Amino acid sequence: MPTTVNRHGQVRAASSIGRQSAPMDGFVNIGPALLCSPITRLFGRPYPVQFRAQGALDAWTHALGNTGLWPRWKDLGTLCWEIRQEILRQLACMHPRSSIAGQISAQDRQRLAFQVSTNLKYHLSEGTLIEATSALETLLANSDVDLGLPMSMVAPPYRAQYLRFGEVTARYLKVPAPQSPDHCFDGVFCFLTQHASSGGAGEKCWTLELVFISKRQDSYGGHVSLLGETDRGDITVGEWLAEILGNVKAADENEIHRSMHAAVSYVVRVFLYMALKQARVTPHCEYEEAVRRAAGLGERKRVKLLQRSASLYNGILVGPEALLSSASEGTTGGGVTPHWRRGHFRMQPFGIGNQQRKLIFVAPVLVHAGQLQGDVPAPKSYRAGAAVVGTM
């Protein structure tokens, strides 16, 4: 399976899923929607929020909302990959003399199809924006994952979500083949879709699609797409990671594997945390509230309010507001510099005869925190071994 790294900093990798996208009958005028779709600057907004704010979602709704394609893309069993194939088909069959088709190279078509398909899958699936607090990002950056955990424990909590990375995560997750030192990840789309198995016989399977979005300062920088099937049962985290990253073929596989292993395992840690009973999840609905207020206004005031509200968005904030005092230890034993004692997720026996298992999170501890005179120590680099997934 080919993987490419091009001048836009894009890496594409996907496992073969043995499916064919069902093409739409005929073609529609998607030119106006295409003009609204390229995302260059983010304006400080999460990637899918910028897509909506620049009018792209409305433009695609206008172009396809009355076609048979729209409900098909909303279907619970439609993969983001399938939406992408149909968009590429539409792009390939545009009239060569049209003004838009003449401006789009083959490389631009691929990039545009990725941008449109991920954002449409997210919005049509009523996706949820997830952000971790700085405190949680710090804790997770200094924690490991037991590779023997079942994938059923780390399933994304929603049908579609965009996990936006904060400053802490952006400092230690590295983009493959970075264009510059300030090239980092903005976040990742996570789609978990149940669909008919390619083997037929009415069997169902689950496909997890992860599309990482990168940026340079406030501008879109590229994407990394990973796709793989999971049974959500017996397969372990380690087996799933090995299968997904084993499909990546590139000139410098080691660099891509290191950076994407760290990125995917961080996503796993966020979802593991959210599966805990004690997880702190706080919803915020600023955009929804602004739209509700605008509904009762006159046309002129309503338009102005919605324009001012373009940067607002709904989502959930995950994690503690600050690092607890229990996350640090005293200053005894002054011969050792401040450092993190790494945390970990694991299954703990409990119940009669320890026959049952539950997921627990042993939080990392900042040793000799009282000696700190500057920033909190950065996570150490760990090579993934047989027992844990560490940061790289």
C-alpha positions in Angstrom: 0.0 0.0 0.0 1.6 3.3 -1.1 2.3 6.1 1.4 3.5 9.4 0.2 5.2 12.4 1.8 4.9 15.5 -0.4 5.8 19.2 -0.3 2.6 19.9 1.7 3.8 17.8 4.5 1.1 15.1 3.9 1.5 11.5 4.8 -1.2 9.1 3.7 -1.5 5.5 4.9 -4.5 3.3 4.8 -5.0 -0.4 5.2 -6.9 -2.3 2.4 -10.4 -2.7 3.6 -11.7 -4.5 0.5 -14.6 -2.2 -0.1 -15.8 -0.2 -3.1 -17.5 3.1 -2.7 -21.0 3.3 -4.3 -20.8 6.1 -6.8 -23.6 8.6 -7.2 -25.8 8.5 -10.3 -24.6 11.4 -12.5 -22.7 14.5 -11.5 -23.7 17.7 -9.8 -22.2 21.2 -9.8 -19.9 21.2 -6.9 -17.8 24.1 -8.2 -19.1 26.8 -5.7 -18.7 24.4 -2.8 -15.1 23.6 -3.9 -14.3 27.3 -3.9 -15.3 27.6 -0.2 -13.5 24.4 0.9 -9.7 24.9 0.9 -8.6 25.8 4.5 -5.5 27.9 4.5 -5.7 29.9 7.8 -7.3 28.7 11.0 -7.8 32.1 12.6 -7.2 30.4 16.0 -10.2 28.1 15.5 -10.2 24.3 15.6 -9.9 22.8 12.1 -13.5 21.7 11.6 -14.8 24.9 13.1 -12.9 26.9 10.5 -14.5 24.8 7.7 -17.9 25.7 9.0 -17.0 29.4 9.6 -15.8 30.0 6.1 -19.1 28.8 4.7 -18.0 25.5 3.3 -20.5 23.4 5.1 -23.4 25.6 3.9 -22.0 25.5 0.3 -21.9 21.6 0.3 -25.4 21.4 1.8 -26.7 23.7 -1.0 -24.9 21.6 -3.7 -25.8 18.1 -2.5 -28.6 18.5 0.1 -31.3 17.6 -2.3 -29.4 14.6 -3.9 -29.3 11.0 -2.9 -25.7 11.4 -1.9 -26.4 13.5 1.2 -28.5 10.9 3.2 -26.0 8.2 2.1 -23.1 10.1 3.6 -25.2 10.6 6.8 -25.7 6.9 7.1 -24.1 5.3 10.2 -22.3 2.7 8.0 -20.5 5.2 5.6 -16.8 5.5 6.0 -15.0 8.8 5.6 -12.9 6.9 3.0 -16.0 6.3 0.9 -17.0 10.0 1.0 -13.4 10.8 -0.2 -13.7 8.3 -3.1 -16.9 9.9 -4.4 -15.4 13.4 -4.1 -12.4 12.3 -6.1 -14.7 10.8 -8.7 -16.6 14.1 -9.0 -13.3 16.0 -9.3 -11.9 13.7 -12.0 -15.0 14.0 -14.1 -15.4 17.8 -14.0 -15.4 19.4 -17.4 -11.7 20.1 -18.2 -12.6 23.5 -19.6 -14.3 24.7 -16.5 -12.4 27.5 -14.6 -12.2 25.4 -11.4 -11.0 22.2 -13.0 -8.2 24.0 -14.8 -6.8 25.3 -11.5 -6.7 21.9 -9.6 -3.8 19.6 -10.1 -3.9 15.9 -9.2 -2.0 16.6 -6.0 -4.5 19.4 -5.1 -7.4 17.1 -5.8 -6.1 14.6 -3.2 -5.6 17.3 -0.6 -8.9 18.9 -1.3 -10.7 15.5 -1.2 -9.1 14.9 2.2 -10.2 18.3 3.6 -13.8 18.0 2.3 -14.4 14.4 3.3 -13.1 14.6 6.8 -15.0 17.8 7.6 -18.2 16.5 6.0 -18.0 13.2 7.8 -17.5 15.1 11.0 -20.4 17.6 10.6 -22.9 15.1 9.0 -22.2 12.7 11.9 -22.8 15.6 14.4 -19.3 15.3 15.5 -18.1 16.4 19.0 -15.1 18.6 19.6 -12.9 17.4 22.4 -10.2 19.4 24.2 -8.0 18.2 27.1 -7.0 20.6 29.8 -3.3 21.5 30.1 -3.2 19.5 33.4 -4.5 16.3 31.7 -2.2 16.7 28.7 0.7 16.9 31.2 -0.4 13.8 33.0 -1.0 11.8 29.8 2.3 12.9 28.3 4.0 11.4 31.3 2.0 8.1 31.3 2.1 4.8 29.4 -0.4 2.3 28.2 -0.4 -1.5 28.7 -0.2 -2.9 25.2 -2.3 -5.9 26.4 -5.4 -3.7 27.0 -8.3 -4.7 24.7 -9.3 -2.2 22.0 -12.8 -2.3 23.3 -11.5 -0.1 26.2 -10.2 2.6 23.9 -13.1 3.1 21.5 -13.8 6.7 20.7 -16.8 7.9 22.9 -18.7 9.4 20.0 -19.5 8.4 16.4 -17.3 11.2 15.2 -15.0 13.5 17.1 -12.2 16.0 16.6 -9.6 15.8 19.4 -7.8 19.2 19.4 -4.3 19.3 20.8 -3.2 22.0 23.2 0.2 23.6 23.7 1.5 20.8 26.0 0.8 18.1 23.5 2.0 20.1 20.5 5.4 20.4 22.2 6.1 16.7 22.3 4.1 15.1 19.4 6.2 15.4 16.2 4.9 15.7 12.7 6.5 13.3 10.2 8.8 15.1 7.8 8.2 18.5 9.3 8.4 21.5 7.0 9.8 23.7 9.8 10.4 23.7 13.6 7.0 25.3 14.1 5.1 22.6 12.2 2.9 20.7 14.7 -0.4 18.8 14.9 -3.6 20.8 15.4 -5.7 17.7 16.2 -7.1 14.5 14.9 -10.4 13.3 13.4 -11.6 10.0 14.9 -14.3 8.0 13.2 -15.4 4.6 14.4 -17.8 3.1 11.9 -19.7 -0.3 11.9 -20.4 -1.5 8.4 -20.9 -4.7 6.4 -17.9 -6.9 6.2 -16.2 -7.5 2.9 -16.6 -11.2 3.6 -20.4 -10.9 3.2 -22.8 -13.3 4.9 -24.3 -10.4 6.9 -21.2 -10.0 9.0 -20.4 -6.6 10.5 -17.0 -5.1 11.3 -15.7 -1.9 12.8 -13.2 0.4 11.1 -11.4 3.2 13.0 -10.2 6.1 10.9 -7.7 8.6 12.3 -6.9 11.7 10.3 -4.3 13.9 11.9 -4.3 17.6 10.9 -1.1 19.6 11.1 -0.4 23.3 11.0 2.4 25.9 10.8 1.6 28.7 13.1 -2.0 29.5 12.2 -2.0 27.9 8.7 -3.0 24.5 7.5 0.1 22.3 7.1 -1.1 18.8 5.9 -2.6 15.6 7.1 -1.7 12.0 8.1 -4.5 9.5 7.5 -4.5 6.0 9.2 -7.3 3.5 8.8 -7.7 0.0 10.1 -10.3 -2.6 11.1 -10.8 -3.6 14.7 -13.2 -6.2 16.2 -13.5 -4.1 19.4 -13.1 -7.3 21.3 -10.1 -9.7 21.5 -7.7 -7.5 19.6 -5.3 -5.6 21.9 -3.9 -2.1 21.7 -0.5 -3.4 20.8 -1.8 -5.6 18.0 -3.9 -2.8 16.6 -1.0 -0.3 16.6 1.3 -2.9 15.0 -1.3 -3.5 12.2 -2.0 0.1 11.5 1.7 1.2 11.5 2.7 -1.9 9.6 0.8 -0.6 6.6 2.9 2.5 6.4 5.5 2.3 3.7 7.7 5.3 3.1 11.3 6.3 2.4 12.0 6.9 6.1 9.7 4.4 7.9 11.5 4.7 11.2 10.7 8.4 11.5 7.1 8.0 10.5 6.6 5.1 12.9 8.2 6.9 15.8 6.1 10.1 15.4 2.8 8.4 14.6 3.3 5.7 17.3 3.5 8.6 19.8 0.6 10.4 18.3 -1.8 7.4 18.1 -0.8 6.2 21.6 -1.6 9.7 23.0 -5.1 9.5 21.4 -5.5 6.1 23.0 -4.6 7.6 26.4 -7.2 10.3 26.0 -10.0 7.8 25.3 -8.8 5.6 28.1 -9.1 8.5 30.5 -12.6 9.3 29.2 -13.6 5.7 29.9 -12.8 6.1 33.6 -15.7 6.6 36.0 -13.8 9.5 37.7 -13.1 11.3 34.4 -13.9 15.0 34.5 -15.9 16.1 31.4 -17.3 19.6 31.1 -19.5 20.5 28.1 -19.6 24.0 26.7 -22.2 25.2 24.1 -21.3 28.8 23.2 -22.1 28.4 19.5 -25.4 26.6 20.2 -26.4 29.4 22.6 -25.5 32.1 20.1 -27.6 30.5 17.4 -30.5 30.2 19.8 -30.3 33.9 20.7 -30.1 34.8 17.0 -33.3 32.9 16.2 -35.4 35.5 18.0 -33.8 38.5 16.3 -34.6 40.4 13.2 -32.8 39.5 10.0 -30.2 42.3 10.2 -29.3 41.7 13.8 -29.4 37.9 13.4 -26.9 38.0 10.5 -24.5 40.3 12.6 -24.7 38.1 15.6 -24.0 34.9 13.6 -21.0 36.6 12.0 -19.6 37.6 15.4 -20.3 34.1 16.6 -18.3 32.3 13.8 -15.3 31.7 16.1 -17.5 30.1 18.8 -18.0 26.4 19.0 -19.6 23.6 21.0 -17.5 20.9 22.6 -16.3 19.3 25.8 -13.4 20.0 28.0 -11.8 16.9 29.5 -9.5 16.6 32.5 -8.8 18.4 35.8 -8.4 22.1 35.8 -5.0 21.9 37.5 -2.4 19.4 38.7 -3.3 18.2 42.1 -0.9 18.4 45.0 -0.8 14.6 45.1 0.8 14.7 41.7 4.1 15.9 43.2 6.4 14.7 45.9 8.6 16.6 48.4 12.2 17.7 48.2 14.0 15.1 50.2 17.0 13.3 48.5 18.3 16.5 46.9 20.8 14.6 44.7 18.1 13.9 42.1 16.8 16.6 39.8 13.0 17.1 39.4 11.5 14.5 37.1 8.3 12.6 36.4 7.7 9.1 37.7 5.6 7.9 34.9 1.9 6.9 35.2 0.1 4.1 33.4 -3.2 2.7 32.5 -3.8 -1.0 33.3 -6.5 -3.5 34.2 -6.7 -4.1 38.0 -8.1 -7.3 39.5 -11.0 -6.9 42.0 -14.0 -8.7 43.4 -14.2 -12.2 45.0 -11.1 -14.1 44.2 -9.9 -11.2 42.0 -11.8 -12.7 39.1 -13.0 -9.3 37.7 -11.0 -6.6 36.0 -11.5 -2.8 35.9 -9.5 -0.1 34.1 -7.5 2.2 36.4 -5.2 5.1 35.9 -2.2 5.4 38.1 -1.3 9.1 37.7 2.3 10.2 37.2 4.2 11.8 40.0 6.4 14.9 39.7 9.3 14.0 42.0 11.1 16.9 43.8 8.6 19.4 42.5 9.7 21.9 45.1 13.1 22.2 43.5 11.7 23.5 40.2 12.8 26.9 39.2 11.3 27.0 35.7 9.0 25.0 33.5 7.7 21.5 34.4 10.1 18.9 33.0 9.3 17.7 29.5 8.3 14.0 29.0 11.2 11.6 28.5 11.5 9.7 25.3 10.7 6.0 25.6 11.0 3.4 22.9 7.9 1.1 22.9 8.7 -2.2 24.5 6.7 -5.3 25.0 4.7 -4.0 27.9 3.9 -0.4 27.4 3.3 2.3 24.8 5.5 5.3 25.7 6.0 8.7 24.3 8.6 9.0 21.5 
